[in-house]
Amino acid sequence: NIAVYTGSESANAYAGGIVGYAKQSDFIHCGNENGVISGASDSAQNDALVGGIVGELENDGIIRQSYNTSKIYGQASVSGAYTGGIVGKTTSNSNTLSSIRDCYNQGQIYHSGSWLETANVGGIIGFSSSTLNRCYNSGIVYANTNTVSTANLGGIAGSGISSSSVSNS
């Protein structure tokens, strides 16, 4: 079980079944089973990034032939939350997107938040700057938000940039 909480003046909350934050990294044949991964942020400037394998994958990484069966919980009160069965969020600083292939999630994905936060919650990825291919999710994807919150939920991806793609999933 992994849990991270950052208060109102702290940095981003990164939580992942394998690693919380990774840059230009590859994850192949990874698995996370039967635990609880939890990340929460109360900061107005910082986010909660929670994934079954990786919390945030930056700059053209690869996640391939990996799976999650753990419960994933993300929470944000004022900022953004990125919660996914495999990865919370991918970002790219170039024209090459990260790649997520041949992955699955069977764990429950749950987000709770309040006030001005934005939730991006997906069975595979919360927010995508990636190409997703041959992935599936059979876990429940759920968000509970209050006040003026925005929630983007999806069985595969919660939301993403326009150049991201999902195929054969």
C-alpha positions in Angstrom: 0.0 0.0 0.0 1.3 3.5 -0.9 -0.1 6.8 0.3 1.1 10.4 -0.2 -0.5 13.6 1.0 0.7 17.1 0.3 -0.7 20.1 2.2 -1.7 23.5 1.1 1.9 24.8 0.6 3.6 21.7 -0.7 4.6 20.2 -4.0 2.8 17.8 -6.3 1.7 14.5 -4.8 3.0 11.6 -7.0 1.9 8.1 -6.2 2.5 5.0 -8.3 2.5 1.2 -7.8 6.0 1.1 -9.3 7.2 4.7 -9.3 5.6 8.1 -8.5 7.4 10.2 -11.1 9.5 9.2 -14.1 11.1 11.1 -16.9 12.1 9.4 -20.3 11.7 6.0 -18.7 10.4 2.6 -19.9 8.3 0.2 -17.9 8.0 -3.2 -19.5 6.4 -6.3 -17.9 5.4 -4.5 -14.6 2.6 -5.5 -12.4 0.9 -4.0 -9.3 -1.4 -6.3 -7.4 -4.0 -6.2 -4.7 -2.9 -3.0 -2.8 -4.1 0.5 -2.4 -2.4 3.5 -4.1 -3.5 6.9 -2.8 -2.5 10.4 -3.6 -4.0 13.7 -2.3 -3.2 17.4 -2.6 -4.7 20.4 -0.9 -2.5 22.9 -2.7 -3.8 25.6 -5.0 -0.8 25.3 -7.3 0.1 21.6 -7.1 -1.6 18.5 -8.4 -2.3 14.9 -7.3 -1.0 12.4 -9.9 -1.8 8.7 -9.1 -1.4 5.6 -11.2 -1.2 1.8 -10.8 2.2 1.7 -12.4 3.4 5.4 -12.6 1.9 8.6 -11.1 3.3 10.8 -13.9 5.4 9.8 -17.0 7.1 12.7 -18.6 8.9 13.1 -22.0 8.3 10.2 -24.3 8.2 7.2 -22.0 6.9 3.7 -22.6 4.7 1.5 -20.6 4.2 -1.9 -22.2 2.8 -5.3 -21.2 2.0 -4.1 -17.7 -1.1 -4.4 -15.4 -2.8 -3.1 -12.2 -5.3 -4.8 -9.9 -4.9 -2.5 -7.0 -7.4 0.2 -5.9 -6.4 3.6 -7.0 -7.5 6.8 -5.1 -6.9 10.4 -6.1 -8.0 13.5 -4.3 -7.5 17.2 -4.9 -9.2 20.2 -3.2 -8.2 23.2 -5.2 -5.9 22.1 -8.1 -5.8 19.2 -10.6 -6.1 15.5 -10.1 -4.9 12.9 -12.6 -5.9 9.3 -11.6 -5.5 6.2 -13.8 -5.3 2.5 -13.5 -1.9 2.4 -15.3 -0.7 6.0 -15.2 -2.1 9.2 -13.8 -0.7 11.6 -16.4 1.7 11.6 -19.3 3.3 14.8 -20.6 5.5 15.5 -23.6 7.9 18.4 -24.4 8.5 17.2 -27.9 6.6 16.0 -31.0 6.9 12.4 -29.8 4.2 11.1 -27.5 4.6 8.5 -24.7 3.4 5.0 -25.6 1.1 2.8 -23.6 0.6 -0.7 -25.1 -0.7 -4.1 -24.2 -1.7 -3.0 -20.7 -4.8 -3.6 -18.5 -6.4 -2.5 -15.3 -8.8 -4.5 -13.2 -8.6 -2.3 -10.1 -11.2 0.3 -8.9 -10.3 3.9 -9.9 -11.8 6.5 -7.5 -11.5 10.2 -7.3 -12.8 12.6 -4.7 -12.5 16.4 -4.7 -14.0 19.7 -3.9 -14.0 23.4 -4.5 -12.1 24.4 -7.7 -10.3 21.2 -8.7 -10.3 19.5 -12.1 -10.4 15.7 -12.1 -9.1 13.6 -15.0 -9.9 10.0 -14.3 -9.5 7.0 -16.6 -9.3 3.2 -16.4 -5.9 3.2 -18.1 -4.8 6.9 -17.9 -6.2 10.1 -16.3 -4.7 12.6 -18.8 -3.1 11.5 -22.0 -0.2 12.9 -24.1 0.2 9.4 -25.4 -0.7 6.8 -27.9 -2.7 3.9 -26.3 -2.9 0.6 -28.1 -4.4 -2.7 -27.2 -5.3 -1.7 -23.6 -8.4 -2.7 -21.6 -10.0 -1.7 -18.4 -12.6 -3.8 -16.4 -12.3 -1.8 -13.2 -15.0 0.7 -12.0 -14.1 4.3 -12.7 -15.8 6.7 -10.3 -15.6 10.4 -9.3 -17.2 12.3 -6.5 -16.8 16.1 -6.9 -18.4 19.1 -5.2 -19.0 22.8 -5.8 -17.6 24.2 -9.1 -15.4 21.1 -9.9 -14.9 19.6 -13.4 -14.7 15.9 -13.8 -13.5 14.1 -17.0 -14.0 10.4 -16.8 -13.4 7.6 -19.3 -13.2 3.8 -19.3 -9.7 4.1 -21.0 -8.8 7.9 -20.7 -10.3 10.7 -18.7 -9.0 13.4 -21.1 -6.0 14.3 -23.3 -4.3 16.5 -25.8 -5.6 16.6 -29.4 -2.7 14.5 -30.8 -3.1 11.7 -28.3 -4.8 8.5 -29.6 -6.5 5.3 -28.5 -6.7 2.3 -30.8 -7.7 -1.4 -30.5 -8.7 -0.9 -26.9 
